[in-house]
Amino acid sequence: MNRGVALALTLVAVMSAACADSEETSGGSRPEVTLLTHDSFDVGANVVRAFEREHQIDLRIVPAGDAGQLVNRAILTAGNPEGDVLFGVDDNLFPAAIEAGVFEPYESPALARVDDALELDPTHAVTPIDRGDVCLNVDRGWFERRSLAPPDDIADLTDRAYRGLTVVQNPATSTPGLAFMLATIARLGEGWQDFWRALRANEVLVVDGWEQAYYGEFSGAGGGEGERPIVVSYATSPAAEVVFAEEELDEAPTAAVTASCYRQVEFAGVLAGSDHVEEARAVIDFMLSEPFQEDVPLRMFVFPVVDDVELPPVFERWAKEPVSPLSLPAARVAAEREAWVRTWTDLMFG
Amino acid sequence: MGPHVDRPDVRLRLAAAGRLALVAVPAVFLAVFFVYPLGSIVGSVAEELSPGSVLGDERLRGVIWFTTWQAVVSTSLTLAAGLPAAFLLARFRFPGRSALRVASLVAFVLPTVVVGTAFGGRGPSLAALFAAHVFFNLAVVIRVVGGFWSQLDPAYEDVAAEMGATGARRFTDVLLPLARPAIVGAATLVFLFTFTSFGVALLLAGPSRATIEVEIFRQTSQLLDLPVAAVLTLVQLVIVSALLWITSATESRAGVRQRLVASADAARRPRTSGERAFVAAAAPLLGVALLLPPLRLVWRSVRTPAGITLDRYVGLGDVRAGSALPISPIDAVTTSLRVAAGAASIALVVGVLASWAISRSRQGSWLRALSAVPLGVSAVTVGFGYVVAFDAGPLDLRGSVWLLVAAQSVVAVPFVVRMVEPVLSTSALELTEQAGALGASPLQAARDVLVPVASRAILGAAAFAFAIALGEFGATAFVARLDSPTMPVAIVRLLAQPGAASIGQATAMSVMLLVVTALITVGIDRFRVGTFGRL
């Protein structure tokens, strides 16, 4: 036989072998349940292991980008999901997801211990897991070194003194980005578009996600590489800086601008079409269980939703909850969010 | 010879049925996995949105405008750099000439994501975008225009020299005008490639700028506005087809024939001092332009805060805590290899059968056209079409790895056809007919004559299809599963995450893709198992 033919046949044989090999090889005895989540999700390995042992299942955690991308992905695959349970849909995103049939309702018994005000979805398609406040954060040292007063309200950002100092997230792809855009609407009303126009002229930087903004661009992040001293982050971020500081700190190196804070609740839900509904429900219960809720503050720097969960001391001291955070009626957000994001995109990238 | 020799009607009918089956396989595959998704895009637009509302949108008009002007600038820069390079490689013999030729080919075949990573590193910038586009497309100018010059009779230049024209004058007054059709052809191709730039533009243009391709992806994956994405797809299709139509129309009008010679005769050692100076300056410059970006990528993959180490490669087997990847980078490599192997196998079967059918029958021309269309339509369109088309009923393939395999094979089929079909159509066809005249059955003729002749081309096509599938990003970005990303998808995910560890892993993975692609390309070129057609 011609050498070339032999080579070609061998190649085809190798390729088909490689294909055949790609069938499921993990013959584990325990069922695997897949949790789709955003990139900022974090939970202690020991907490997960205890849950896996108790229920005899393997929990697979699959990050899917920012919350916006995560939810879009779930909507595009509604009914034929890439996982069994989803965590990280917030109060602004869940109406669209529910409408698309992403979730299968489940009323967890653990909801009894959750503040009723946080149960924003009466159909129980989604279950509240944590809450936080999206606020402007400033690098205190940066402003002290320049004897410049940091901004203390949203409108200040368009001041010439703060030109080129702010980094925000794209509301189309990032939940804190969306929350901050909503904060500007809640705070400035009709003037929000003028504000963003002025902010663009004031050389604001827009990035796709929180991690990129905070660790990539913000100067106040410990171990970060950024140069901008104003960022959209969380009310709890200063506490995180203390916890993660390489040397012990008496004071947080960053501060949240409380007048800019917008309330955000994060939810989880069982994905419709999952092959492991029982296990997926167990994951929801797990996320409302004490070990998970106690783990939440120092992992994701958000507040637990279960009432009587004890907060870590550093949280009690540094994580100030804004007294009256900004908010918009959920119905109005659901109706107008898309148009607002489009307007924002036109203003900032047009 | 079988007993049915004296029953020619049976043999004919069998042959006809066989031919039909041969045509049916590629035709059905392309109909389901290419025409149907494309039709679904058109259908979704007809239902929901008029193109007018997109063209009336100021920002989307801005996207179309940016796409156009960056393609114009990229094309001009590529011609400015590519024409001297093509002249150098076509007309002069010097040490390292074939190495430069292969290096330009490797650059053209490299995955977009690898080139994006190589030219990135300091954040998005237009300069990096243009540099990457030039790097990519130098090979187009070198192949198309250089290919023409390398066959142009040196007598043209000699006459001009006798009339007293200097070297520079001979280039501007003789070689450039003669090559005008080739230059227009090359410019059209470069414009098409840069107009439909996706991976490079996604990584280098920055969040505030988008080509139409990038915008289709953003509208789909971030804004979830499928109707707008569909309109953009159609707008791009219309512009690309119009451009191709205009070009082919002008080409046929400007079809002036020059005297051509075998390519070996056109190139010679530089003779005058001016020529020697040109070669001495241009050859190293081209070498640096082609080798620096890959070398810089390799350098960035081993340079860590701890010095020059292979740490980033060692760490590729682990799932890094806090990583955007749910798997270890090595798992992404495995996924990529498997999917690409499957895609290459399918592309090979479909492509070879299509080539066979094209070469055997006059009706094959529509199949040739059909199998070439994915080239012009862009991978992003294919990927987006899959999102729109395969979401309901018996064809609900969302989340299936086969969707990914199919997408990559659709993208690879045109390359297989371009490499295999010419061989089957020309020499092999005559050989089979001769064998037939000598009394061999069609099967025997195919086995004894056709397969040996075409096997080199088929082997080359298999390797090339594999390389294309391995680096495929445009369609893959839409259909890859979250929990099992391919290498290019994993690289883009890692690059989007801040921190030296992520970027280090992304560069290390890019280097691995670079090495595999370069080896395959060099291998095809060295062992002459196939040619890349006009490219």
Chai-1 contact restraints between the chains, C-beta under 6 A:
chainA,res_idxA,chainB,res_idxB,connection_type,confidence,min_distance_angstrom,max_distance_angstrom,comment,restraint_id
A,N2,B,P452,contact,1.0,0.0,6.0,A-B,restraint_1
A,G4,B,S455,contact,1.0,0.0,6.0,A-B,restraint_2
A,G4,B,R456,contact,1.0,0.0,6.0,A-B,restraint_3
A,G4,B,L459,contact,1.0,0.0,6.0,A-B,restraint_4
A,V5,B,V451,contact,1.0,0.0,6.0,A-B,restraint_5
A,V5,B,S455,contact,1.0,0.0,6.0,A-B,restraint_6
A,L7,B,L459,contact,1.0,0.0,6.0,A-B,restraint_7
A,A8,B,S455,contact,1.0,0.0,6.0,A-B,restraint_8
A,A8,B,I458,contact,1.0,0.0,6.0,A-B,restraint_9
A,A8,B,L459,contact,1.0,0.0,6.0,A-B,restraint_10
A,L11,B,A462,contact,1.0,0.0,6.0,A-B,restraint_11
A,M15,B,A341,contact,1.0,0.0,6.0,A-B,restraint_12
A,M15,B,S345,contact,1.0,0.0,6.0,A-B,restraint_13
A,A18,B,R338,contact,1.0,0.0,6.0,A-B,restraint_14
A,A18,B,A341,contact,1.0,0.0,6.0,A-B,restraint_15
A,C19,B,A341,contact,1.0,0.0,6.0,A-B,restraint_16
A,C19,B,G342,contact,1.0,0.0,6.0,A-B,restraint_17
A,S22,B,R338,contact,1.0,0.0,6.0,A-B,restraint_18
A,D39,B,A324,contact,1.0,0.0,6.0,A-B,restraint_19
A,V62,B,P326,contact,1.0,0.0,6.0,A-B,restraint_20
A,V62,B,L482,contact,1.0,0.0,6.0,A-B,restraint_21
A,V62,B,D483,contact,1.0,0.0,6.0,A-B,restraint_22
A,P63,B,A324,contact,1.0,0.0,6.0,A-B,restraint_23
A,A64,B,L482,contact,1.0,0.0,6.0,A-B,restraint_24
A,N72,B,S221,contact,1.0,0.0,6.0,A-B,restraint_25
A,N72,B,L224,contact,1.0,0.0,6.0,A-B,restraint_26
A,T77,B,R398,contact,1.0,0.0,6.0,A-B,restraint_27
A,T77,B,G399,contact,1.0,0.0,6.0,A-B,restraint_28
A,N80,B,D396,contact,1.0,0.0,6.0,A-B,restraint_29
A,N80,B,R398,contact,1.0,0.0,6.0,A-B,restraint_30
A,N80,B,G399,contact,1.0,0.0,6.0,A-B,restraint_31
A,E82,B,G399,contact,1.0,0.0,6.0,A-B,restraint_32
A,E82,B,L482,contact,1.0,0.0,6.0,A-B,restraint_33
A,A172,B,Q222,contact,1.0,0.0,6.0,A-B,restraint_34
A,A172,B,L223,contact,1.0,0.0,6.0,A-B,restraint_35
A,T173,B,Q222,contact,1.0,0.0,6.0,A-B,restraint_36
A,V206,B,P207,contact,1.0,0.0,6.0,A-B,restraint_37
A,E211,B,P498,contact,1.0,0.0,6.0,A-B,restraint_38
A,Q212,B,P498,contact,1.0,0.0,6.0,A-B,restraint_39
A,Y215,B,P498,contact,1.0,0.0,6.0,A-B,restraint_40
A,G216,B,P498,contact,1.0,0.0,6.0,A-B,restraint_41
A,D346,B,R59,contact,1.0,0.0,6.0,A-B,restraint_42
A,F349,B,S208,contact,1.0,0.0,6.0,A-B,restraint_43
A,G350,B,E58,contact,1.0,0.0,6.0,A-B,restraint_44
A,G350,B,R59,contact,1.0,0.0,6.0,A-B,restraint_45
